[in-house]
């Protein structure tokens, strides 16, 4: 019973992480294309803020 629940939780975590990664990629592309005035440092800061959220 517990093993089965653990597998389900692990599966949902993988899906959640995958979705988060894709959202970060979309956000990075958006920031890069629409905020070309930002420095690379600022872009990295935005990316890190997203990763930590």
C-alpha positions as CSV (number, residue, x, y, z in Angstrom):
1,X,0.0,0.0,0.0
2,X,2.7,2.5,1.0
3,X,4.9,1.5,-1.9
4,X,2.1,2.1,-4.3
5,X,1.4,5.5,-2.8
6,X,5.1,6.4,-3.0
7,X,5.2,5.5,-6.7
8,X,2.2,7.7,-7.3
9,X,3.7,10.6,-5.4
10,X,7.0,10.2,-7.2
11,X,5.2,10.1,-10.6
12,X,3.3,13.3,-9.8
13,X,6.6,15.0,-8.7
14,X,8.2,14.1,-12.0
15,X,5.2,15.5,-13.9
16,X,5.2,18.7,-11.8
17,X,9.0,19.1,-12.3
18,X,8.6,18.6,-16.0
19,X,5.8,21.2,-16.2
20,X,7.9,23.6,-14.2
21,X,10.9,23.2,-16.5
22,X,8.8,23.8,-19.5
23,X,7.2,26.9,-17.9
24,X,10.7,28.2,-17.1
25,X,11.8,27.7,-20.7
26,X,8.8,29.6,-22.0
27,X,9.4,32.4,-19.5
28,X,13.1,32.6,-20.5
29,X,12.2,32.8,-24.1
30,X,9.7,35.5,-23.4
31,X,12.1,37.5,-21.3
32,X,14.9,37.1,-23.8
33,X,12.7,38.2,-26.8
34,X,10.7,40.9,-25.1
35,X,13.2,42.4,-22.7
36,X,16.4,42.7,-24.8
37,X,17.4,45.6,-22.6
38,X,18.1,43.3,-19.7
39,X,21.6,42.2,-19.0
40,X,22.5,38.5,-18.8
41,X,22.8,39.0,-15.0
42,X,19.2,40.2,-14.8
43,X,18.0,37.3,-16.9
44,X,19.8,34.8,-14.7
45,X,18.3,36.5,-11.6
46,X,14.8,36.1,-13.1
47,X,15.5,32.5,-13.9
48,X,16.8,31.8,-10.4
49,X,13.8,33.5,-8.9
50,X,11.5,31.2,-11.0
51,X,13.4,28.1,-10.0
52,X,13.2,29.0,-6.4
53,X,9.4,29.7,-6.5
